Amino acid sequence: MPIKNRFAEMLPEITAWRQDFHAHPEILFDCHRTAGIVADKLRTFGCDEIVEGIGRTGVVGVIRGKATGSGRVVGLRADMDALPIHEATGAPHASKEAGKMHACGHDGHTAMLLGAAKYLAETRNFDGTVVVIFQPAEEGGGGGDEMCKDGMMARFGIQEVYGMHNWPGNPVGEFAIREGAFFAATDQFEIAVEGRGGHAAKPHHCIDTTVVAAHLVVALQTIVSRNVDPTQEAVVSVTSFVTESQAFNVIPQHVTLRGTIRTLSPETRELAEQRLKAIAEHTAAAFDATARVDFRRGYPVMINSDTETDHAREAARRVAGSCASAPLVMGGEDFAYMLQERPGAYILIGNGDTADVHHPKYDFNDAAIPAGCSFWVELAEQRLAAS
């Protein structure tokens, strides 16, 4: 099944939805306008059931096939939220909300799944049920986790679940996927170092927190270079180094370090957390200072199930003719929470030669819409084919 002609016909309509979402971005769980439009469109399409307010502002639509005797239920998920970035695209549909923009393409994800929902509600050429999932707060808010905690999987009987993300640099409309660990666990840390402040001319009367923190920045790199198995992936980044004094002649009493750890297995994640705390506390103690560590667990490792990855890869091949092997990604993705609840897979669709995601000049490539919509429909009809 190549790209469906129906989506070529619908492209202007779906593009208009996408560009409207782009012009009116919403952050985290504050997706009321977007969710309202999504729910209204699902009603217009004739979905059998529409439920709002799951995961605070998430929307779920249920589409039953011409037959439902198989009892199979497949979930398809898109994210709706934007980022706190000042847009610099200069596009006619640029953000009308200062300091907010769709810099990750969630506007395109939402529009493509809406297009697929419209088609599936029109045709219903499958045996079973498709559940379309529109979630808020992917960008750091854990909206996928909130939807799962609201009982979404059990409530709608979802048996397997799939997600999709655009990928700048890959050819428009072409797909890439990998089985197993795909996107990293994303954890944050804050280290509060306390010594003894004083005059810069009398360092022997002080416990210099700047020196302690500088040693910490270097020592923390040994987590990856000397503690993590070299065949495993991990990244430790200290991204902020803040002293309480900006004066030239003051040794500060306190210094705060902040950063992130990215890992691709639960075991490496545990090891990195343990070593970070031990290195911080003992390095500080070596200088007669103290270090208090606040470790904040973020999204877990996103792990594609083998069987469902094969299903998604086959659907992509039917649409685009091929499906590439995707690289490991050290960024986070809260679809991981849904994959902890049900088997499933996450796939990338090419966005062409555009600015990277999270960049002020990024824009979703509307030329990818027909392929994205066709993928969703092919996957649904393939997984729910009449026996």
C-alpha positions as CSV (number, residue, x, y, z in Angstrom):
1,M,0.0,0.0,0.0
2,P,1.7,3.2,-1.1
3,I,0.6,6.6,0.2
4,K,-3.2,6.7,-0.1
5,N,-4.7,9.1,-2.7
6,R,-7.2,10.1,0.0
7,F,-4.5,11.8,2.0
8,A,-3.2,13.7,-1.1
9,E,-6.8,15.0,-1.4
10,M,-6.9,15.8,2.3
11,L,-3.5,17.5,2.4
12,P,-4.7,21.1,2.2
13,E,-7.2,20.4,5.0
14,I,-4.8,18.6,7.3
15,T,-2.1,21.2,6.6
16,A,-4.6,23.9,7.7
17,W,-5.2,22.1,11.0
18,R,-1.4,21.7,11.5
19,Q,-0.7,25.4,10.8
20,D,-3.5,26.5,13.1
21,F,-2.1,24.4,15.9
22,H,1.3,25.9,15.2
23,A,0.0,29.4,15.4
24,H,-1.6,28.7,18.8
25,P,0.9,26.7,20.8
26,E,0.2,25.5,24.3
27,I,2.6,24.4,27.0
28,L,2.6,21.2,29.1
29,F,-0.9,20.4,30.4
30,D,-2.3,23.8,29.3
31,C,-3.6,22.3,26.0
32,H,-7.2,23.3,26.4
33,R,-7.6,24.9,23.0
34,T,-5.8,22.1,21.1
35,A,-7.6,19.4,23.0
36,G,-11.0,21.1,22.4
37,I,-10.3,21.2,18.7
38,V,-9.2,17.6,18.6
39,A,-12.3,16.5,20.5
40,D,-14.6,18.5,18.2
41,K,-13.0,17.1,15.1
42,L,-13.3,13.5,16.4
43,R,-17.0,14.1,16.9
44,T,-17.4,15.5,13.4
45,F,-15.6,12.4,12.0
46,G,-18.2,10.2,13.7
47,C,-15.9,8.4,16.2
48,D,-17.8,6.0,18.4
49,E,-16.6,7.4,21.7
50,I,-14.7,10.6,22.6
51,V,-13.4,11.1,26.2
52,E,-11.7,14.3,27.3
53,G,-9.8,15.1,30.5
54,I,-7.7,11.9,30.6
55,G,-4.2,12.8,32.0
56,R,-5.7,16.2,32.8
57,T,-6.1,17.5,29.2
58,G,-5.7,14.4,27.1
59,V,-8.3,13.2,24.6
60,V,-9.1,9.7,23.5
61,G,-11.2,8.7,20.5
62,V,-12.6,5.2,19.8
63,I,-13.2,3.9,16.3
64,R,-14.7,0.5,15.8
65,G,-14.3,-1.4,12.6
66,K,-17.0,-2.9,10.4
67,A,-16.4,-6.0,12.5
68,T,-15.2,-6.3,16.0
69,G,-15.3,-10.0,16.5
70,S,-11.5,-10.3,16.7
71,G,-11.6,-8.4,20.0
72,R,-8.3,-6.7,19.1
73,V,-7.6,-3.1,20.2
74,V,-4.7,-1.0,18.9
75,G,-3.7,2.4,20.3
76,L,-2.2,5.2,18.2
77,R,-0.7,8.1,20.1
78,A,0.2,11.7,19.2
79,D,1.5,14.5,21.5
80,M,-0.1,18.0,21.5
81,D,2.1,20.4,23.6
82,A,4.6,23.0,22.5
83,L,7.8,24.4,24.0
84,P,8.7,27.7,25.8
85,I,10.8,29.1,22.9
86,H,10.6,32.4,21.0
87,E,9.9,31.4,17.4
88,A,12.2,32.7,14.6
89,T,10.8,31.0,11.5
90,G,9.1,34.1,10.0
91,A,6.4,31.7,8.6
92,P,2.9,33.1,7.9
93,H,1.6,30.6,10.5
94,A,4.2,31.5,13.1
95,S,3.3,31.4,16.8
96,K,0.9,34.2,18.0
97,E,1.9,33.4,21.6
98,A,5.1,35.2,22.7
99,G,7.6,32.8,24.2
100,K,5.8,29.6,23.0
101,M,6.2,27.6,19.8
102,H,5.8,24.2,18.3
103,A,9.5,23.6,18.0
104,C,9.3,19.8,18.1
105,G,6.5,19.1,15.6
106,H,3.8,18.0,17.9
107,D,1.4,20.2,15.8
108,G,2.3,17.9,12.9
109,H,1.9,14.7,15.0
110,T,-1.6,15.8,16.1
111,A,-2.7,16.8,12.6
112,M,-1.5,13.5,11.1
113,L,-3.3,11.4,13.7
114,L,-6.4,13.4,13.2
115,G,-6.2,12.8,9.4
116,A,-5.8,9.1,10.0
117,A,-8.7,9.1,12.4
118,K,-10.9,10.8,9.8
119,Y,-10.0,8.2,7.2
120,L,-10.5,5.3,9.6
121,A,-13.9,6.6,10.8
122,E,-15.0,6.9,7.1
123,T,-13.8,3.5,5.9
124,R,-13.7,1.2,9.0
125,N,-12.0,-1.5,6.9
126,F,-10.8,-3.5,9.9
127,D,-11.9,-6.1,12.5
128,G,-11.4,-4.6,15.9
129,T,-11.0,-1.2,17.5
130,V,-8.6,1.7,17.0
131,V,-8.0,4.0,19.9
132,V,-6.5,7.4,19.0
133,I,-4.7,9.0,21.8
134,F,-3.8,12.7,22.0
135,Q,-1.7,13.5,25.0
136,P,-0.5,16.7,26.6
137,A,2.8,17.5,28.4
138,E,5.3,15.4,26.6
139,E,7.9,18.1,26.9
140,G,8.9,17.4,30.5
141,G,5.5,17.1,32.1
142,G,5.0,13.4,31.8
143,G,1.6,13.6,30.2
144,G,1.9,10.0,29.0
145,D,2.4,8.9,32.6
146,E,-0.6,10.8,33.7
147,M,-2.8,9.2,31.0
148,C,-1.7,5.8,32.1
149,K,-2.2,6.6,35.8
150,D,-5.8,7.6,34.8
151,G,-6.3,4.0,33.7
152,M,-6.4,4.6,30.0
153,M,-5.0,1.3,28.9
154,A,-7.5,-0.8,30.8
155,R,-10.4,1.5,30.3
156,F,-10.2,1.3,26.5
157,G,-8.8,-2.3,26.4
158,I,-5.7,-1.3,24.6
159,Q,-3.5,-4.3,23.8
160,E,-0.7,-2.7,21.9
161,V,0.3,0.9,21.4
162,Y,2.3,2.9,18.8
163,G,3.9,6.4,18.6
164,M,5.6,8.4,15.9
165,H,7.9,11.4,15.8
166,N,9.2,13.5,13.0
167,W,13.0,13.5,12.5
168,P,14.9,16.4,10.8
169,G,17.7,15.3,8.6
170,N,16.0,12.2,7.4
171,P,14.3,12.3,3.9
172,V,10.7,13.6,3.9
173,G,8.2,10.8,4.5
174,E,10.8,8.0,5.0
175,F,10.8,6.0,8.1
176,A,13.3,4.6,10.6
177,I,12.9,2.4,13.7
178,R,14.8,0.1,16.0
179,E,13.8,-2.7,18.5
180,G,14.8,-2.6,22.1
181,A,16.1,0.5,23.9
182,F,15.6,3.5,21.7
183,F,15.3,6.7,23.6
184,A,17.2,7.3,26.9
185,A,16.1,7.7,30.5
186,T,16.4,11.3,31.4
187,D,17.3,12.2,35.0
188,Q,18.3,15.5,36.5
189,F,20.5,16.3,39.5
190,E,21.3,19.3,41.7
191,I,24.4,19.3,43.9
192,A,24.5,21.9,46.7
193,V,28.1,22.3,47.9
194,E,28.8,24.1,51.2
195,G,32.2,25.1,52.5
196,R,33.4,28.2,54.4
197,G,33.2,31.5,52.7
198,G,35.6,34.3,53.2
199,H,38.1,36.8,51.7
200,A,39.9,35.7,48.5
201,A,43.2,37.0,50.0
202,K,42.8,34.5,52.9
203,P,42.0,31.1,51.3
204,H,43.6,29.3,54.2
205,H,40.8,30.5,56.4
206,C,38.2,29.2,54.0
207,I,36.9,26.0,52.5
208,D,36.8,27.0,48.9
209,T,33.5,25.7,47.3
210,T,34.5,26.8,43.9
211,V,37.5,24.5,44.0
212,V,35.4,21.7,45.4
213,A,32.8,22.1,42.7
214,A,35.4,22.3,40.0
215,H,36.8,19.0,41.1
216,L,33.3,17.6,41.2
217,V,32.7,18.6,37.5
218,V,35.7,16.6,36.5
219,A,35.2,13.7,38.8
220,L,31.6,13.1,37.7
221,Q,32.9,12.3,34.2
222,T,34.5,9.2,35.6
223,I,31.0,7.7,36.0
224,V,30.9,7.1,32.2
225,S,34.6,6.6,31.6
226,R,35.4,4.3,34.6
227,N,32.2,3.0,36.1
228,V,29.8,2.2,33.2
229,D,30.5,-0.8,31.1
230,P,32.1,0.5,27.9
231,T,29.6,-1.5,25.8
232,Q,26.7,0.5,27.4
233,E,25.7,4.1,26.7
234,A,25.5,6.9,29.2
235,V,26.0,10.7,29.2
236,V,26.7,12.8,32.3
237,S,26.5,16.6,31.7
238,V,27.0,19.3,34.3
239,T,25.1,22.2,32.6
240,S,25.0,24.8,35.4
241,F,27.7,26.1,37.8
242,V,26.4,28.8,40.1
243,T,28.2,30.5,43.0
244,E,26.3,32.7,45.5
245,S,28.8,35.5,45.0
246,Q,29.8,37.3,41.8
247,A,32.5,39.4,43.5
248,F,36.1,39.3,42.5
249,N,37.4,39.0,46.1
250,V,34.9,36.7,47.8
251,I,35.2,32.9,48.2
252,P,31.6,31.8,48.3
253,Q,30.0,29.8,51.0
254,H,27.8,27.9,48.6
255,V,28.0,26.6,45.0
256,T,25.2,24.8,43.1
257,L,25.8,22.4,40.2
258,R,23.0,21.2,38.0
259,G,22.9,18.7,35.2
260,T,21.5,15.6,33.5
261,I,22.2,11.9,33.2
262,R,21.1,10.0,30.2
263,T,21.2,6.1,30.2
264,L,19.8,3.3,28.0
265,S,19.3,0.5,30.5
266,P,17.7,0.3,34.0
267,E,20.9,-1.2,35.4
268,T,23.1,1.7,34.1
269,R,20.6,4.2,35.4
270,E,20.9,2.7,38.9
271,L,24.6,2.6,38.7
272,A,24.9,6.3,37.5
273,E,22.7,7.5,40.3
274,Q,24.6,5.6,43.0
275,R,28.0,6.8,41.7
276,L,26.9,10.4,41.3
277,K,25.9,10.5,45.0
278,A,29.0,8.8,46.2
279,I,31.4,10.9,44.1
280,A,29.7,14.1,45.1
281,E,29.6,13.4,48.8
282,H,33.1,11.9,49.1
283,T,34.9,14.4,46.9
284,A,33.4,17.2,48.9
285,A,34.5,15.5,52.1
286,A,38.0,15.3,50.9
287,F,38.1,19.1,51.0
288,D,36.3,19.2,54.3
289,A,33.2,20.5,52.6
290,T,29.7,18.9,52.2
291,A,27.6,18.1,49.1
292,R,23.9,17.5,49.2
293,V,22.6,15.7,46.2
294,D,19.0,16.0,44.9
295,F,18.5,13.4,42.2
296,R,15.3,13.7,40.2
297,R,14.2,10.8,38.1
298,G,12.7,11.7,34.8
299,Y,11.4,9.7,31.9
300,P,12.4,6.0,31.8
301,V,14.2,4.3,29.0
302,M,11.8,3.9,26.0
303,I,12.0,0.3,24.9
304,N,10.3,-0.9,21.6
305,S,8.9,-4.4,21.8
306,D,10.4,-6.7,19.2
307,T,7.2,-8.1,17.7
308,E,5.5,-4.7,17.5
309,T,8.6,-3.1,16.0
310,D,8.3,-5.7,13.2
311,H,4.7,-4.7,12.7
312,A,5.5,-1.0,12.5
313,R,8.5,-1.6,10.2
314,E,6.3,-3.6,7.8
315,A,3.7,-0.9,7.8
316,A,6.4,1.7,7.0
317,R,7.8,-0.5,4.2
318,R,4.3,-0.8,2.6
319,V,3.9,3.0,2.7
320,A,7.4,4.2,1.8
321,G,9.0,1.1,0.2
322,S,11.7,0.8,2.9
323,C,12.3,1.5,6.6
324,A,15.8,2.4,7.8
325,S,17.5,1.3,11.1
326,A,17.3,4.2,13.5
327,P,20.2,5.2,15.7
328,L,20.0,5.2,19.5
329,V,18.8,8.5,20.8
330,M,20.0,10.0,24.1
331,G,17.0,12.4,24.3
332,G,14.0,11.4,26.3
333,E,10.4,10.5,25.3
334,D,7.5,10.0,27.6
335,F,5.9,7.5,25.3
336,A,8.2,5.2,27.4
337,Y,5.4,5.2,30.1
338,M,2.9,3.8,27.6
339,L,5.4,1.1,26.5
340,Q,5.8,0.1,30.1
341,E,2.1,-0.6,30.2
342,R,1.6,-2.3,26.9
343,P,3.8,-3.8,24.1
344,G,4.3,-1.4,21.3
345,A,6.8,0.6,19.2
346,Y,7.8,4.1,18.3
347,I,8.9,5.1,14.8
348,L,10.5,8.1,13.2
349,I,9.3,9.9,10.0
350,G,11.7,12.1,8.0
351,N,11.2,15.9,8.2
352,G,13.7,16.7,5.5
353,D,16.4,19.3,5.6
354,T,15.0,21.5,8.3
355,A,16.3,23.1,11.5
356,D,16.6,20.5,14.3
357,V,13.8,20.1,16.9
358,H,13.9,22.5,19.8
359,H,15.4,25.2,17.6
360,P,13.7,28.6,17.1
361,K,13.7,28.1,13.3
362,Y,12.3,24.6,13.3
363,D,9.0,24.0,11.5
364,F,7.2,20.7,10.8
365,N,7.4,19.8,7.1
366,D,3.8,19.5,5.8
367,A,5.0,17.4,2.9
368,A,5.4,14.5,5.4
369,I,1.7,14.5,6.2
370,P,0.5,12.0,3.5
371,A,3.1,9.5,4.5
372,G,2.4,9.9,8.2
373,C,-1.3,9.5,7.8
374,S,-0.9,6.5,5.5
375,F,1.4,4.8,8.0
376,W,-1.2,5.1,10.8
377,V,-3.9,3.7,8.5
378,E,-1.7,0.8,7.2
379,L,-0.6,-0.1,10.7
380,A,-4.2,-0.2,12.0
381,E,-5.6,-2.1,9.0
382,Q,-2.6,-4.5,9.2
383,R,-2.9,-5.2,12.9
384,L,-6.7,-5.5,12.7
385,A,-7.0,-7.4,9.4
386,A,-10.0,-9.6,9.1
387,S,-9.0,-13.2,9.6
